[in-house]
Amino acid sequence: IAGIMAAKRTYELIPMCHPIPIENVEVDIQVNDNEITVISTVKTHYKTGVEMEALTATATALLTIWDMVKKYEKDQNGQYPITQIIDIKVTNKVKLKI
């Protein structure tokens, strides 16, 4: 839910982004042995792309997961020595003529 909400409000969070009529947002969370993968897909029929919305959805989903599970890793010094968020990137963009 956090990722979907973030995609829809990207223009409020990122300077110079403008509201885009988003038609669909999907945030897929895959839990593996030692990692969690988040893949966000955002769709629109508009004159500009939705890369920022997809990146914001992914980052927010990962931050929300971190917040929910951090208590399980916190060490005696209040640090989180293992968990990290890495490799947030656009893996595929499809642009069709309107």
ZAGUDO-323877 format. One line per 5 residues: number of its first residue (from 0); for each residue x, y, z of N, C-alpha, C, O. Coordinates in pm, 1 decimal, m for minus. Atoms other than C-alpha are relative to their C-alpha. Example, Ala and Ser with C-alpha at 12.3 -4.5 7.8 and 13.67 -1.06 7.14 Angstrom:
0> 89.0,m119.0,0.0,1230.0,m450.0,780.0,90.0,120.0,0.0,193.6,118.1,66.5 ~ m82.0,m119.0,m6.0,1367.0,m106.0,714.0,m77.0,109.0,73.0,m26.1,219.8,89.9 $
//
This chain:
0> 83.0,m119.4,0.0,0.0,0.0,0.0,87.2,125.4,0.0,56.7,221.9,m70.2 ~ m86.4,m118.4,m7.9,281.8,243.3,85.9,59.9,34.7,m135.3,68.3,152.1,m171.5 ~ m57.5,m24.2,131.6,440.7,201.1,m255.7,m100.0,60.3,m96.6,m66.5,151.1,m172.7 ~ 105.1,m52.5,87.7,114.0,264.4,m437.4,m31.3,144.6,36.7,m43.5,230.3,m50.8 ~ 26.4,m136.7,m45.1,43.6,572.2,m227.0,112.4,94.0,m42.1,87.0,206.2,m86.1 $
5> m115.0,m83.5,35.5,394.7,703.9,m290.9,2.4,31.5,m149.0,31.1,144.8,m187.8 ~ 1.8,m23.6,144.7,365.6,660.5,m668.0,m99.3,110.4,m35.2,m71.1,195.9,m119.1 ~ 104.5,m97.4,29.5,47.8,865.7,m669.1,32.0,139.4,53.2,m27.7,237.9,9.8 ~ m33.1,m129.5,m59.8,208.0,1143.0,m460.9,143.0,43.7,m30.3,196.7,132.2,36.4 ~ m138.4,m33.1,35.0,549.6,1159.2,m624.6,17.6,149.0,m25.4,117.0,207.8,17.1 $
10> m10.4,m142.5,31.6,483.2,1511.5,m749.6,5.4,87.6,125.3,54.1,200.4,118.7 ~ m6.7,m74.8,m125.3,446.4,1624.4,m385.1,134.3,m19.9,70.3,172.7,60.8,155.0 ~ m124.2,35.2,m68.4,775.4,1463.2,m280.8,125.7,43.4,m74.2,224.8,80.3,m11.2 ~ m117.8,m25.0,82.2,1016.2,1527.6,m569.3,m14.8,135.4,m69.1,m110.0,156.1,m144.3 ~ 8.3,m130.3,66.1,1086.3,1885.9,m679.8,m0.4,m13.9,m152.4,68.6,m99.3,m208.0 $
15> 11.2,m8.7,145.2,997.9,1963.7,m1042.4,m78.7,m115.0,m63.2,m93.2,m118.2,m185.4 ~ 90.5,102.0,54.2,778.5,1654.0,m1081.7,m140.9,58.9,0.1,m177.6,134.1,90.4 ~ 135.5,m52.6,7.9,425.5,1731.2,m1189.2,m100.2,m114.9,7.4,m65.3,m229.8,m20.0 ~ 100.7,106.2,m10.2,100.9,1540.6,m1134.8,m21.2,m68.4,m135.0,m35.5,m2.3,m237.9 ~ 22.0,79.9,120.2,55.8,1262.3,m1387.9,m122.7,m87.3,24.8,m135.7,m145.6,132.4 $
20> 117.1,86.3,m18.1,m273.6,1078.6,m1442.2,39.2,m148.1,m7.5,40.9,m208.2,m115.0 ~ m42.9,140.0,m7.9,m161.2,735.1,m1328.3,m121.9,m90.1,m15.0,m223.7,m70.8,51.5 ~ 109.9,93.4,23.6,m381.2,453.6,m1454.6,11.2,m126.5,83.1,m89.8,m186.5,119.7 ~ m17.8,125.3,m73.7,m229.3,161.4,m1268.0,135.9,m0.9,68.6,235.8,42.6,11.3 ~ m124.8,21.2,m73.5,34.2,89.6,m1003.8,m5.2,m139.6,59.9,m101.8,m176.5,126.8 $
25> m13.9,131.3,m62.3,147.7,m258.1,m906.3,134.1,m4.2,71.4,236.6,34.1,15.1 ~ m123.2,16.7,m76.4,403.7,m325.3,m635.2,7.6,m146.7,39.6,m70.9,m195.0,121.2 ~ m18.6,143.1,m24.3,525.5,m684.5,m630.6,116.8,m18.6,95.8,227.8,27.1,68.5 ~ m103.2,24.3,m101.3,720.9,m794.0,m322.2,31.2,m148.3,2.3,m56.3,m231.8,25.2 ~ m45.7,138.6,0.4,925.2,m1112.2,m344.4,95.8,m19.7,116.9,197.5,49.0,127.1 $
30> m83.2,28.9,m116.4,1071.4,m1254.6,m23.3,79.0,m127.0,m26.9,21.5,m233.2,m50.7 ~ m89.8,113.5,18.5,1371.8,m1483.6,m64.8,75.0,m25.9,130.3,46.3,38.5,231.3 ~ m71.5,36.6,m122.5,1612.6,m1637.8,187.8,62.7,120.2,70.7,35.4,143.9,188.4 ~ m73.1,m110.1,m62.5,1831.2,m1332.4,250.9,m27.1,134.8,m64.0,49.1,229.4,m43.7 ~ 27.9,m127.4,64.3,1669.5,m1060.2,45.9,m147.8,14.4,m32.7,m222.7,m83.0,m40.9 $
35> 134.7,m33.3,44.7,1349.0,m888.7,m49.4,15.6,81.5,m127.3,93.0,177.2,m131.5 ~ m2.4,m72.5,126.4,1293.9,m772.4,m406.2,m135.1,67.0,m19.6,m239.8,4.4,m3.6 ~ 122.5,m74.7,28.0,1040.0,m503.4,m488.5,4.0,44.4,m145.7,99.5,108.7,m189.4 ~ 12.7,m41.8,139.3,928.1,m451.6,m847.3,m128.9,80.9,m13.0,m238.3,30.6,12.2 ~ 115.6,m88.7,15.5,698.8,m156.8,m915.2,m25.2,25.8,m147.6,67.1,53.7,m224.1 $
40> 41.3,m26.5,137.1,506.6,m114.3,m1238.1,m104.1,110.8,2.8,m204.8,101.1,72.9 ~ 91.4,m113.7,5.3,335.9,214.6,m1316.9,m40.0,21.1,m145.5,44.3,17.7,m235.2 ~ 49.7,m18.7,136.5,116.2,276.5,m1621.6,m79.2,129.6,m11.1,m151.9,169.1,80.1 ~ 76.2,m119.8,33.5,m22.7,590.4,m1780.6,m5.9,14.9,m151.3,73.1,m46.3,m223.2 ~ 3.9,m46.1,139.0,m124.0,730.8,m2118.0,16.5,151.4,9.0,m80.9,225.2,23.2 $
45> m28.6,m141.7,m20.4,45.1,1068.3,m2097.0,124.9,36.8,m77.5,196.1,m50.6,m126.9 ~ m111.7,m46.7,81.8,308.0,1279.8,m2266.9,136.5,m18.2,65.2,238.8,1.5,m0.4 ~ m127.4,21.6,m68.6,575.5,1204.0,m2008.8,0.4,m136.7,66.6,m105.0,m197.1,87.0 ~ m12.5,132.3,m60.4,705.9,887.0,m1848.5,m29.9,m0.1,148.7,m52.3,104.4,209.7 ~ 30.9,16.7,m142.2,645.2,751.3,m1501.3,115.0,m68.9,74.0,93.1,m142.2,170.5 $
50> m115.3,60.5,m67.3,998.0,646.5,m1406.7,11.8,46.2,144.8,37.4,m34.5,234.2 ~ m12.6,m51.6,m136.4,1003.9,873.8,m1102.5,m106.1,m60.6,91.6,m78.9,m88.6,208.3 ~ 106.3,60.8,m79.1,672.3,732.4,m984.0,33.8,m144.6,35.1,9.2,m188.6,147.4 ~ m38.3,139.3,m26.0,800.5,374.8,m1018.0,115.0,m7.9,99.8,113.5,m91.6,190.0 ~ m112.6,m1.4,m94.0,1127.8,455.2,m840.2,m45.6,39.3,140.4,m0.1,m18.2,239.3 $
55> 51.7,m43.6,m129.9,941.1,635.8,m561.6,m82.3,m110.2,65.4,m73.8,m129.9,186.7 ~ 77.9,112.4,m53.3,702.1,341.8,m520.9,91.9,m106.7,57.2,68.5,m157.1,167.1 ~ m93.7,103.5,m45.0,992.1,97.3,m492.9,73.3,43.1,126.0,81.2,m32.9,222.5 ~ m74.4,m48.7,m116.3,1193.1,310.2,m250.9,m88.7,5.8,124.2,m46.1,m33.1,233.0 ~ 90.5,m11.2,m114.5,892.2,375.0,m28.1,m42.3,m136.8,51.3,m52.7,m156.5,172.3 $
60> 33.0,136.5,m43.1,792.6,7.9,m22.6,115.7,m59.6,79.9,94.3,m121.2,184.3 ~ m117.0,53.6,m71.1,1147.7,m87.0,79.2,20.7,68.5,134.8,53.1,2.2,233.3 ~ m12.8,m71.4,m127.7,1162.9,183.3,347.2,m106.1,m45.3,100.1,m78.8,m55.9,219.6 ~ 107.3,47.8,m87.8,829.9,63.9,486.4,32.0,m138.4,54.2,11.2,m165.5,172.5 ~ m40.6,133.7,m45.6,952.8,m295.6,500.1,110.9,11.7,103.2,106.7,m54.5,206.9 $
65> m110.7,m22.5,m94.4,1273.3,m177.9,670.2,m56.4,40.9,136.4,m17.6,m14.4,239.3 ~ 56.6,m49.4,m125.7,1069.2,8.9,932.1,m73.7,m109.8,75.9,m72.8,m111.8,199.0 ~ 77.0,106.4,m64.1,855.1,m297.9,999.6,87.9,m111.4,57.2,47.5,m178.4,152.2 ~ m82.9,113.2,m44.0,1144.5,m543.3,1045.1,127.5,40.8,73.3,201.3,m46.1,119.8 ~ m126.8,m43.9,m58.3,1426.4,m329.8,1188.1,20.5,m46.9,143.8,134.4,m65.8,186.7 $
70> m14.8,42.3,m139.6,1355.8,m437.7,1544.7,65.3,m137.4,12.6,120.8,m170.1,117.5 ~ m57.7,134.6,m4.8,1472.8,m789.3,1457.4,150.9,m1.0,m22.2,216.5,m101.2,6.3 ~ m143.2,m4.5,27.3,1822.8,m675.9,1357.6,77.6,92.9,92.7,199.0,78.0,106.3 ~ m68.1,m101.7,m80.1,1903.8,m389.4,1592.1,94.8,m64.6,100.2,55.7,m152.7,176.8 ~ m99.4,57.7,m91.0,2224.2,m466.3,1781.6,5.9,78.1,130.9,m71.6,171.4,152.0 $
75> m10.3,m61.7,m132.7,2332.9,m365.2,2132.4,39.0,147.1,m6.2,19.6,219.8,91.3 ~ m36.6,m140.7,16.9,2463.1,m32.1,1997.0,m108.2,80.1,m72.8,m88.9,197.5,m104.4 ~ 109.3,m67.0,69.1,2132.5,50.7,1828.9,20.0,12.1,m149.7,m46.0,92.9,m215.0 ~ m31.4,m4.9,142.5,2274.8,m12.4,1481.7,m63.5,m117.3,m74.8,m111.4,m213.3,m14.4 ~ 53.8,104.2,88.0,2158.6,m223.6,1188.5,113.7,m45.1,m92.2,127.5,7.1,m202.9 $
80> m124.3,32.3,70.4,2477.9,m397.2,1070.1,m15.2,m76.7,m131.5,80.1,m81.2,m209.3 ~ 11.5,85.1,117.9,2337.9,m618.0,793.3,m96.1,56.7,m104.2,m62.8,61.0,m222.6 ~ 103.5,m42.0,94.4,2022.2,m476.8,636.1,43.0,123.3,m78.7,96.1,219.4,m23.1 ~ m28.5,m114.2,86.1,2069.5,m244.6,340.5,m98.6,2.8,m116.2,m152.9,m100.0,m156.9 ~ 83.2,m17.9,118.6,1866.5,m105.0,54.2,95.0,33.0,m114.1,167.3,132.5,m109.5 $
85> m93.8,m17.7,111.4,2054.3,m139.5,m274.5,m68.8,m22.5,m134.2,m176.9,m80.8,m141.9 ~ 38.6,28.9,138.8,2011.7,m143.8,m651.2,m142.7,38.3,m36.8,m215.0,m41.3,m96.8 ~ 128.9,m49.4,48.6,1699.9,63.4,m701.6,25.3,58.5,m138.5,103.9,151.9,m154.0 ~ m25.1,m44.5,137.3,1683.0,110.8,m1077.5,m121.3,m25.9,m88.5,m208.6,m106.3,m55.9 ~ 101.0,24.8,102.8,1457.8,130.0,m1380.7,51.2,m115.9,m84.0,158.5,m107.1,m143.7 $
90> m43.9,117.7,75.5,1477.2,m211.1,m1545.0,m66.1,m10.6,m136.5,m14.4,m77.9,m225.6 ~ 69.8,8.9,127.8,1227.2,m164.5,m1826.1,m94.1,118.5,m14.9,m172.7,148.6,75.0 ~ 91.9,m109.4,31.0,1049.9,129.6,m1985.5,m58.3,m26.7,m137.9,14.5,m54.7,m233.2 ~ 67.8,18.3,128.2,793.4,93.6,m2260.8,m75.0,128.8,m29.6,m159.4,171.9,48.9 ~ 69.5,m122.4,39.9,679.6,405.6,m2442.9,m71.3,m26.4,m131.9,m9.0,m60.5,m232.4 $
95> 82.3,20.6,119.0,396.0,374.9,m2691.2,m53.3,134.2,m47.7,m69.5,226.6,32.0 ~ 59.8,m123.1,52.1,256.1,643.3,m2918.1,m142.1,13.8,51.8,m217.1,m83.5,59.7 ~ 135.2,m27.5,m50.0,m56.1,805.9,m2781.7,m93.3,20.6,m117.5,m212.4,45.1,m98.2 $
//
